[in-house]
């Protein structure tokens, strides 16, 4: 799971489940057997042997083979495109080699090779070669609202390699207003706007967090090469006076394969219930996403993702077994273990675009992401999506499971795979046991899992599906966008990006009613290529542009719709 907003800040309603409610339905398997099975399956999926289950990795293959074996042992039917498997592709850019040469005014040259903890090209910098004179610009910050412009005394940086310090002069103050202007992206974008042919970032302060080397990145790129030289390189402003630099970055396109695992119980019913959970995680953090900051020269750590989301995958396998043995035969059941969730809901997005069943027959979708860490003191978990059907509000509070407390959130969108189904007009529920310190860290291991809590969530879902078994198909309602938590931007368009799109521009996967994009007339599959005066080459450009715009501003957005350019008026 990726958190777009803090789950702990959800605007929710606390209710004790089951006041005047219904007790859990009798399960066709004992509590002890379920908990033993949960521990067995989860501890395997989160074992070091699977190396964090990164999409396209050996560990992902071991995980999906394990899930397939479980479905086969339960006589769950295959419903993928190749048996149980549905394969999708993810294009990435791999750094094959990089050369950095600094030539001082005396003609002496210093060569730097890639050292992942110290010297390396920055992800998303343009590949290729640039050789130009260097210009020192201090911290490289332009913040007119704060009266700061590090470029003010420089005649021109056009056609030169800009050299700047990482961070900002007030870096020891975590609340400094300079922080928003001093991100790596903001600095590079400012240099590009000023006409730089390349960017070199150096670090001269021990307290500033240095970037990580990412040998595999997403396209598209920034329009210039970008290189980082860490504090251990010993370089400072004086080394670049009158100097010339050469930056050369060689890359190649690689294609990673992700694999959804899809099983099916065919009761020959009119409608189908989808139950999903993603099984991929971060591996050794090769593609980013970790919240762990390793020490200098520390080897990459395996991120086992026990809670995120071996817990949901193990619960999925248990629920598949329970419904194979249950008396509930008025729905079919589709079980999907998604891959690529950590890279932007890729597996679920691919499935809804390439479904293996008729999605018009889907009654509702249940998603489980991080269901293994119910706090034993608070004894609560959350359900999102309660506003996606008018009947959820009457059904959910009637279920009683061991005096569990439930936090209800109406929003149908969020940072997990249920969003892909919500965007197609399908009622959804997303089960989540809560955030914790170990989220996206190597310490998210299976020994910390609350298996009794996972059992309680399984009981809740089993009881819920049982209550709905003989009821008519749920109607769908759109929900308001959840806006809790502090936004990094002054404005938002209210769109869901298409993370599988790898062309130029930002492809829209969905819009939120009442938000600027929807009001302006943007639709699913539109490609944003310009916002205001800023060209949008991809996600990075889009995010940087949002940071430059003001709420209430009236401007235009240029899009591609079915190959034709359109310009729409938009109020931010």
C-alpha positions as CSV (number, residue, x, y, z in Angstrom):
1,X,0.0,0.0,0.0
2,X,1.1,3.6,-0.7
3,X,-0.3,6.3,1.4
4,X,-1.6,9.3,-0.6
5,X,-3.1,10.7,2.6
6,X,-2.5,9.6,6.2
7,X,-4.8,6.8,7.2
8,X,-4.6,8.0,10.8
9,X,-6.2,11.3,9.8
10,X,-9.2,9.8,8.1
11,X,-12.4,11.6,8.8
12,X,-14.3,8.7,10.2
13,X,-17.2,7.6,12.4
14,X,-16.3,5.3,15.3
15,X,-18.8,2.6,16.1
16,X,-18.6,-0.5,18.1
17,X,-19.6,-3.2,15.7
18,X,-22.7,-5.1,16.5
19,X,-24.8,-3.0,18.9
20,X,-28.1,-4.9,18.4
21,X,-26.2,-6.6,15.6
22,X,-25.6,-10.1,14.2
23,X,-22.9,-12.4,15.5
24,X,-20.3,-13.9,13.2
25,X,-21.6,-16.6,10.9
26,X,-20.3,-20.1,11.8
27,X,-17.2,-20.7,9.7
28,X,-16.6,-24.0,7.9
29,X,-13.1,-24.1,9.6
30,X,-12.0,-23.7,13.3
31,X,-10.4,-20.6,14.5
32,X,-7.3,-22.5,15.5
33,X,-7.0,-24.0,12.0
34,X,-7.4,-20.6,10.3
35,X,-4.8,-19.0,12.5
36,X,-2.4,-21.9,11.9
37,X,-2.9,-21.6,8.2
38,X,-2.6,-17.8,8.3
39,X,0.7,-18.0,10.1
40,X,2.0,-20.7,7.7
41,X,1.1,-18.8,4.5
42,X,2.1,-15.3,5.8
43,X,5.4,-16.4,7.2
44,X,6.3,-18.0,3.8
45,X,5.3,-14.9,1.8
46,X,7.2,-12.6,4.1
47,X,10.3,-14.8,4.4
48,X,13.7,-13.5,3.3
49,X,13.8,-16.2,0.7
50,X,11.3,-14.2,-1.4
51,X,13.4,-11.1,-1.1
52,X,10.5,-8.7,-0.7
53,X,8.4,-9.8,-3.7
54,X,9.3,-6.9,-6.0
55,X,7.3,-6.8,-9.2
56,X,9.2,-8.7,-11.9
57,X,11.6,-10.4,-9.5
58,X,12.4,-13.9,-8.6
59,X,10.6,-13.3,-5.3
60,X,7.4,-12.3,-7.1
61,X,7.6,-15.5,-9.1
62,X,7.9,-17.6,-5.9
63,X,5.0,-15.8,-4.4
64,X,2.6,-16.2,-7.3
65,X,3.6,-19.9,-7.7
66,X,2.7,-20.3,-4.0
67,X,-0.7,-18.6,-4.5
68,X,-1.4,-20.8,-7.6
69,X,-0.6,-24.0,-5.6
70,X,-3.0,-22.9,-2.9
71,X,-5.8,-22.2,-5.4
72,X,-5.1,-25.6,-7.0
73,X,-5.2,-27.4,-3.7
74,X,-8.6,-25.8,-3.0
75,X,-10.0,-26.7,-6.5
76,X,-10.5,-23.0,-7.2
77,X,-10.9,-22.6,-11.0
78,X,-8.2,-20.8,-13.0
79,X,-9.5,-17.5,-14.4
80,X,-6.4,-15.7,-15.6
81,X,-5.2,-15.4,-19.2
82,X,-2.6,-18.2,-18.9
83,X,-4.2,-20.5,-16.4
84,X,-4.3,-18.6,-13.1
85,X,-1.9,-16.0,-14.3
86,X,-2.6,-12.6,-16.0
87,X,0.6,-11.0,-17.2
88,X,1.2,-7.3,-17.7
89,X,4.2,-5.2,-18.6
90,X,5.9,-2.3,-16.9
91,X,8.6,-0.4,-18.8
92,X,11.5,1.1,-16.9
93,X,14.7,2.8,-17.7
94,X,17.9,1.2,-16.4
95,X,21.2,3.2,-15.9
96,X,23.9,1.1,-17.7
97,X,26.8,3.4,-17.2
98,X,27.7,6.9,-16.1
99,X,30.8,9.1,-16.5
100,X,31.5,12.3,-14.6
101,X,34.6,14.4,-15.4
102,X,35.5,17.7,-13.7
103,X,38.2,19.7,-15.4
104,X,39.5,22.7,-13.4
105,X,40.8,26.0,-14.9
106,X,44.4,24.6,-15.0
107,X,43.2,21.7,-17.2
108,X,43.5,19.0,-14.5
109,X,40.8,16.4,-14.7
110,X,39.0,14.5,-11.9
111,X,37.1,11.4,-12.9
112,X,34.3,10.0,-10.8
113,X,32.7,6.6,-11.3
114,X,29.4,5.5,-9.9
115,X,29.6,4.8,-6.2
116,X,25.9,4.2,-5.1
117,X,26.5,5.8,-1.6
118,X,28.3,8.8,-2.9
119,X,28.5,9.7,-6.7
120,X,25.7,8.8,-9.2
121,X,23.3,10.2,-11.8
122,X,20.0,11.3,-10.4
123,X,16.9,9.3,-11.4
124,X,14.8,10.9,-14.1
125,X,17.8,13.0,-15.4
126,X,18.1,13.0,-19.2
127,X,20.4,10.3,-20.5
128,X,23.1,11.3,-23.0
129,X,26.2,13.5,-22.8
130,X,26.7,17.2,-21.9
131,X,30.0,19.0,-21.7
132,X,29.9,22.7,-20.7
133,X,31.3,25.3,-18.3
134,X,30.1,25.3,-14.7
135,X,28.2,28.1,-13.0
136,X,27.9,28.1,-9.2
137,X,24.4,29.2,-8.0
138,X,24.6,28.5,-4.2
139,X,21.5,26.6,-3.2
140,X,19.8,27.2,-6.6
141,X,16.6,28.5,-5.0
142,X,14.1,30.9,-6.4
143,X,11.5,31.9,-3.8
144,X,10.1,35.3,-4.7
145,X,7.5,35.2,-2.0
146,X,10.4,34.9,0.5
147,X,12.6,37.5,-1.2
148,X,15.2,34.8,-2.2
149,X,16.7,34.4,-5.7
150,X,20.1,32.6,-6.0
151,X,20.2,33.4,-9.7
152,X,19.8,37.2,-9.2
153,X,23.5,38.1,-9.5
154,X,24.3,35.7,-12.3
155,X,24.2,37.1,-15.8
156,X,23.1,33.9,-17.4
157,X,23.2,30.1,-17.0
158,X,22.0,29.4,-20.5
159,X,24.0,26.6,-22.0
160,X,26.0,26.0,-18.8
161,X,26.0,23.3,-16.2
162,X,24.5,24.7,-13.0
163,X,26.2,23.6,-9.8
164,X,24.3,23.9,-6.5
165,X,24.2,22.7,-2.9
166,X,21.6,20.2,-1.7
167,X,19.0,21.5,0.7
168,X,18.6,25.1,1.8
169,X,20.4,27.4,4.4
170,X,17.7,26.8,7.0
171,X,17.9,23.0,6.7
172,X,18.1,22.4,10.5
173,X,14.5,23.9,10.8
174,X,12.0,21.2,9.8
175,X,9.3,23.8,9.5
176,X,11.2,26.2,7.3
177,X,9.3,27.8,4.5
178,X,12.3,27.2,2.2
179,X,11.6,23.5,2.2
180,X,9.0,23.6,-0.5
181,X,11.4,25.5,-2.8
182,X,14.4,23.3,-2.0
183,X,13.3,19.8,-3.1
184,X,15.6,18.1,-5.6
185,X,12.9,18.4,-8.3
186,X,12.2,22.0,-7.6
187,X,15.9,22.9,-7.9
188,X,16.3,21.0,-11.1
189,X,13.2,22.5,-12.6
190,X,14.3,26.0,-11.7
191,X,17.7,25.4,-13.4
192,X,16.0,24.0,-16.5
193,X,13.7,27.0,-16.6
194,X,16.8,29.3,-16.5
195,X,18.3,27.5,-19.5
196,X,20.9,25.2,-17.8
197,X,22.3,22.4,-20.0
198,X,22.9,20.2,-17.0
199,X,22.7,20.1,-13.2
200,X,25.3,19.0,-10.5
201,X,24.1,18.8,-6.9
202,X,26.7,18.6,-4.1
203,X,26.3,18.1,-0.4
204,X,28.5,20.0,2.1
205,X,26.5,19.5,5.3
206,X,26.4,16.4,7.5
207,X,22.8,17.0,8.6
208,X,21.2,17.0,5.1
209,X,19.6,13.8,3.8
210,X,21.2,12.7,0.6
211,X,19.3,11.1,-2.2
212,X,19.5,7.3,-3.0
213,X,20.9,5.9,-6.2
214,X,18.1,4.5,-8.3
215,X,19.5,2.4,-11.2
216,X,16.0,1.7,-12.5
217,X,13.6,4.6,-13.0
218,X,10.4,5.5,-14.8
219,X,10.3,7.6,-17.9
220,X,9.9,10.3,-19.1
221,X,13.0,12.2,-18.1
222,X,13.9,15.7,-17.1
223,X,15.3,17.5,-20.1
224,X,18.9,17.7,-18.9
225,X,21.4,15.3,-17.2
226,X,21.5,15.6,-13.4
227,X,24.4,14.3,-11.3
228,X,24.9,14.1,-7.5
229,X,28.2,14.3,-5.6
230,X,27.9,13.3,-2.0
231,X,29.6,14.9,1.0
232,X,32.3,12.2,1.0
233,X,33.5,13.5,-2.4
234,X,34.9,16.5,-0.6
235,X,33.9,18.9,-3.3
236,X,32.7,22.5,-2.6
237,X,32.0,25.7,-4.5
238,X,35.7,26.5,-5.0
239,X,36.2,23.3,-7.0
240,X,33.9,24.6,-9.7
241,X,35.2,28.1,-10.2
242,X,36.3,28.3,-13.9
243,X,35.7,24.6,-14.3
244,X,34.2,22.6,-17.0
245,X,32.3,19.3,-16.5
246,X,31.3,16.4,-18.5
247,X,28.2,14.3,-17.6
248,X,27.4,11.2,-19.6
249,X,24.6,8.8,-18.7
250,X,23.9,5.7,-20.7
251,X,20.6,4.0,-20.3
252,X,18.5,1.3,-21.9
253,X,14.8,0.4,-21.7
254,X,13.9,-2.7,-19.8
255,X,10.5,-4.4,-19.4
256,X,9.4,-5.9,-16.2
257,X,6.6,-8.4,-16.1
258,X,4.0,-8.3,-13.4
259,X,1.6,-11.2,-12.7
260,X,-1.9,-11.1,-11.3
261,X,-3.1,-14.5,-9.9
262,X,-6.9,-15.1,-10.5
263,X,-9.0,-17.8,-9.1
264,X,-12.8,-18.4,-9.5
265,X,-15.7,-20.2,-7.8
266,X,-18.4,-20.6,-10.4
267,X,-21.8,-21.1,-8.8
268,X,-23.5,-20.3,-12.1
269,X,-25.0,-17.2,-10.4
270,X,-26.0,-14.0,-12.1
271,X,-23.5,-11.8,-10.2
272,X,-20.0,-12.1,-8.9
273,X,-18.2,-10.8,-5.8
274,X,-14.5,-9.9,-6.3
275,X,-12.1,-10.3,-3.4
276,X,-8.7,-8.9,-3.8
277,X,-5.3,-8.2,-2.2
278,X,-2.0,-7.3,-3.6
279,X,1.0,-9.6,-2.9
280,X,3.9,-7.5,-4.2
281,X,6.2,-5.4,-2.1
282,X,9.4,-3.3,-2.3
283,X,12.1,-5.9,-2.6
284,X,15.4,-4.3,-1.7
285,X,13.8,-0.9,-2.5
286,X,15.2,-1.0,-6.1
287,X,12.3,1.0,-7.4
288,X,11.9,3.3,-4.3
289,X,9.1,3.6,-1.8
290,X,10.9,2.8,1.4
291,X,10.5,5.0,4.5
292,X,13.7,3.6,5.9
293,X,16.8,5.7,5.7
294,X,19.9,3.5,5.6
295,X,23.2,4.6,7.1
296,X,26.1,5.6,4.9
297,X,27.5,2.5,3.1
298,X,24.8,0.2,4.6
299,X,23.9,-2.6,2.3
300,X,20.3,-2.6,0.9
301,X,17.8,-4.2,3.2
302,X,15.1,-6.7,2.3
303,X,11.6,-5.2,2.8
304,X,9.6,-8.3,3.5
305,X,6.2,-6.5,3.7
306,X,4.6,-8.9,6.2
307,X,1.7,-6.5,6.9
308,X,2.0,-4.8,3.5
309,X,0.6,-7.0,2.1
310,X,1.5,-10.6,2.9
311,X,-1.3,-10.2,5.6
312,X,-3.9,-9.4,3.0
313,X,-2.7,-12.2,0.7
314,X,-2.8,-14.8,3.4
315,X,-6.3,-13.6,4.3
316,X,-7.3,-13.9,0.7
317,X,-6.3,-17.5,0.6
318,X,-8.3,-18.2,3.8
319,X,-11.4,-16.5,2.4
320,X,-11.1,-18.5,-0.8
321,X,-11.1,-21.7,1.2
322,X,-14.0,-20.6,3.3
323,X,-16.2,-19.7,0.4
324,X,-15.3,-22.9,-1.4
325,X,-16.7,-24.8,1.6
326,X,-19.5,-22.3,2.4
327,X,-23.3,-22.7,1.8
328,X,-23.3,-19.2,0.0
329,X,-24.1,-20.2,-3.6
330,X,-26.0,-17.2,-4.9
331,X,-22.9,-15.4,-6.1
332,X,-19.8,-16.4,-8.0
333,X,-16.5,-15.5,-6.3
334,X,-13.4,-14.1,-8.1
335,X,-10.2,-14.0,-6.1
336,X,-7.4,-11.8,-7.3
337,X,-3.9,-11.5,-5.9
338,X,-2.6,-8.3,-7.6
339,X,1.0,-7.4,-8.4
340,X,2.3,-3.9,-9.1
341,X,0.3,-2.2,-6.4
342,X,3.3,-0.6,-4.9
343,X,4.2,0.9,-8.3
344,X,0.8,2.6,-8.7
345,X,-2.1,0.0,-8.6
346,X,-0.8,-1.5,-11.8
347,X,-2.2,-5.0,-11.5
348,X,-5.7,-3.9,-10.6
349,X,-5.6,-1.2,-13.3
350,X,-4.6,-3.8,-15.9
351,X,-7.3,-6.2,-14.8
352,X,-10.2,-3.8,-15.1
353,X,-8.9,-2.8,-18.5
354,X,-8.5,-6.5,-19.5
355,X,-11.1,-8.3,-17.3
356,X,-11.5,-12.1,-17.4
357,X,-15.1,-11.9,-16.5
358,X,-17.9,-9.5,-17.4
359,X,-17.5,-6.6,-15.0
360,X,-21.1,-5.6,-15.5
361,X,-21.9,-8.7,-13.5
362,X,-19.7,-7.7,-10.5
363,X,-21.9,-6.9,-7.5
364,X,-19.1,-5.4,-5.3
365,X,-15.4,-5.6,-4.6
366,X,-13.7,-6.3,-1.3
367,X,-10.0,-5.3,-0.9
368,X,-7.7,-6.2,1.9
369,X,-4.5,-4.2,2.3
370,X,-2.5,-4.3,5.5
371,X,-4.9,-6.3,7.7
372,X,-2.3,-7.8,10.1
373,X,-1.7,-5.2,12.7
374,X,-4.9,-4.6,14.6
375,X,-3.9,-2.7,17.8
376,X,-4.6,-4.9,20.8
377,X,-5.5,-1.9,23.0
378,X,-7.6,0.0,20.5
379,X,-9.1,-3.2,19.1
380,X,-10.2,-1.4,15.9
381,X,-9.8,-1.4,12.1
382,X,-11.1,0.7,9.3
383,X,-13.4,0.1,6.3
384,X,-13.2,2.6,3.5
385,X,-15.8,2.8,0.6
386,X,-18.9,2.9,2.8
387,X,-20.3,5.6,0.6
388,X,-20.1,3.7,-2.6
389,X,-23.5,2.1,-2.1
390,X,-26.4,3.4,-0.1
391,X,-26.9,0.0,1.5
392,X,-23.5,-0.2,3.2
393,X,-24.7,2.1,6.0
394,X,-27.5,-0.2,7.0
395,X,-25.6,-3.5,6.6
396,X,-22.1,-2.8,8.1
397,X,-23.1,-1.7,11.6
398,X,-25.2,-4.8,12.1
399,X,-22.2,-7.1,12.2
400,X,-20.7,-8.0,15.5
401,X,-17.2,-9.6,15.8
402,X,-15.7,-9.9,19.2
403,X,-16.6,-6.3,20.2
404,X,-14.3,-4.9,17.5
405,X,-14.6,-1.2,16.8
406,X,-14.8,-0.1,13.2
407,X,-13.8,3.3,11.7
408,X,-16.0,4.0,8.6
409,X,-14.8,6.2,5.8
410,X,-17.1,6.9,2.9
411,X,-14.5,7.6,0.2
412,X,-14.3,5.0,-2.7
413,X,-10.8,6.2,-3.7
414,X,-7.5,5.6,-1.9
415,X,-4.1,4.2,-2.1
416,X,-5.0,0.6,-2.9
417,X,-6.5,-1.6,-5.6
418,X,-10.2,-1.0,-4.7
419,X,-9.8,2.4,-6.4
420,X,-9.5,0.7,-9.9
421,X,-12.9,-0.9,-9.4
422,X,-14.5,2.2,-7.9
423,X,-13.5,4.2,-11.0
424,X,-15.6,1.8,-13.1
425,X,-18.7,2.3,-11.0
426,X,-18.5,-0.8,-8.8
427,X,-19.3,-0.6,-5.0
428,X,-16.1,-1.3,-3.0
429,X,-15.0,-1.9,0.6
430,X,-11.4,-1.6,1.7
431,X,-10.3,-3.3,4.9
432,X,-7.2,-1.8,6.7
433,X,-6.0,-2.6,10.3
434,X,-4.0,0.7,10.7
435,X,-0.7,2.3,10.0
436,X,2.4,1.7,12.1
437,X,6.1,2.5,12.5
438,X,7.2,-0.4,10.3
439,X,5.3,0.7,7.2
440,X,7.6,0.3,4.2
441,X,10.6,-0.5,6.4
442,X,12.7,-3.7,6.6
443,X,11.2,-4.2,10.0
444,X,7.8,-5.1,8.7
445,X,8.3,-8.8,9.5
446,X,5.8,-11.6,10.2
447,X,6.7,-11.9,13.9
448,X,4.8,-8.6,14.5
449,X,1.6,-9.8,13.0
450,X,-1.6,-10.0,15.1
451,X,-3.0,-13.2,13.7
452,X,-6.1,-13.1,16.0
453,X,-6.8,-9.6,14.5
454,X,-6.5,-11.0,11.0
455,X,-8.9,-13.8,11.9
456,X,-11.4,-11.2,13.2
457,X,-11.3,-9.3,9.9
458,X,-11.8,-12.6,8.0
459,X,-14.8,-13.4,10.2
460,X,-16.2,-10.0,9.5
461,X,-15.9,-10.3,5.7
462,X,-17.3,-13.9,5.7
463,X,-20.3,-12.7,7.8
464,X,-20.8,-9.6,5.5
465,X,-20.8,-11.7,2.3
466,X,-23.1,-14.2,3.9
467,X,-25.6,-11.5,4.8
468,X,-25.6,-10.2,1.2
469,X,-25.8,-13.7,-0.4
470,X,-29.5,-13.6,-1.1
471,X,-29.9,-9.9,-1.5
472,X,-30.3,-8.0,-4.8
473,X,-27.3,-6.4,-6.5
474,X,-26.0,-3.3,-4.8
475,X,-26.5,0.1,-6.4
476,X,-23.4,2.3,-6.9
477,X,-23.0,5.9,-5.7
478,X,-20.0,8.2,-6.2
479,X,-18.3,9.6,-3.2
480,X,-16.6,12.9,-2.3
481,X,-12.9,12.9,-2.5
482,X,-11.2,12.4,0.9
483,X,-9.1,15.5,1.6
484,X,-7.8,14.8,5.0
485,X,-4.2,15.4,5.9
486,X,-2.0,18.2,4.8
487,X,-1.5,18.6,1.1
488,X,1.9,19.4,-0.4
489,X,0.2,21.6,-3.0
490,X,-1.9,24.7,-3.0
491,X,-4.1,23.3,-5.7
492,X,-5.3,19.9,-6.9
493,X,-7.1,19.0,-10.1
494,X,-8.9,16.0,-8.6
495,X,-7.7,13.3,-11.0
496,X,-6.4,9.8,-10.7
497,X,-3.4,9.3,-13.0
498,X,-3.0,6.2,-15.2
499,X,0.2,4.7,-13.8
500,X,0.6,2.2,-16.6
501,X,0.8,4.9,-19.2
502,X,4.5,5.4,-20.3
503,X,4.1,8.0,-23.1
504,X,4.5,11.7,-23.1
505,X,2.0,13.6,-20.9
506,X,-0.1,12.5,-17.9
507,X,-3.0,10.2,-18.7
508,X,-6.1,10.5,-16.7
509,X,-7.6,7.4,-15.2
510,X,-10.5,9.1,-13.5
511,X,-11.8,12.4,-12.1
512,X,-13.5,13.5,-8.9
513,X,-16.9,15.1,-9.2
514,X,-16.9,18.8,-8.3
515,X,-13.1,19.1,-8.6
516,X,-11.4,21.4,-11.2
517,X,-10.7,18.6,-13.7
518,X,-14.2,17.3,-13.8
519,X,-15.7,20.8,-13.9
520,X,-13.4,21.7,-16.8
521,X,-14.6,18.6,-18.7
522,X,-11.6,16.3,-18.4
523,X,-12.5,12.6,-18.9
524,X,-10.9,9.2,-18.4
525,X,-8.2,8.5,-21.0
526,X,-7.5,12.2,-21.7
527,X,-3.8,13.0,-21.7
528,X,-2.7,16.2,-20.1
529,X,0.2,17.8,-22.1
530,X,0.2,21.3,-20.8
531,X,-1.2,23.0,-17.7
532,X,-1.1,26.8,-17.6
533,X,2.2,27.7,-19.4
534,X,4.0,24.5,-18.2
535,X,4.6,21.5,-20.5
536,X,3.6,18.2,-18.8
537,X,5.9,15.4,-19.9
538,X,4.8,13.1,-17.1
539,X,4.0,12.7,-13.4
540,X,7.1,14.7,-12.2
541,X,6.3,17.7,-14.4
542,X,2.6,17.6,-13.2
543,X,3.5,17.5,-9.5
544,X,6.0,20.3,-9.9
545,X,3.5,22.4,-11.9
546,X,0.9,22.0,-9.1
547,X,3.4,23.5,-6.7
548,X,3.7,26.6,-8.8
549,X,0.0,27.4,-9.2
550,X,-2.4,29.2,-7.0
551,X,-5.9,28.3,-5.8
552,X,-8.6,30.2,-7.6
553,X,-6.4,30.9,-10.6
554,X,-8.2,30.8,-14.0
555,X,-6.0,29.2,-16.7
556,X,-6.1,26.5,-19.4
557,X,-5.2,22.8,-19.7
558,X,-4.2,21.3,-23.0
559,X,-5.1,17.7,-23.5
560,X,-5.0,14.9,-26.1
561,X,-8.4,13.2,-26.5
562,X,-8.5,10.4,-29.0
563,X,-5.5,11.8,-30.8
564,X,-6.9,15.4,-31.1
565,X,-5.5,18.4,-29.2
566,X,-8.1,20.3,-27.1
567,X,-7.7,23.3,-24.8
568,X,-10.0,23.6,-21.9
569,X,-10.6,26.5,-19.5
570,X,-10.0,25.5,-15.9
571,X,-10.4,27.2,-12.5
572,X,-8.0,25.8,-9.9
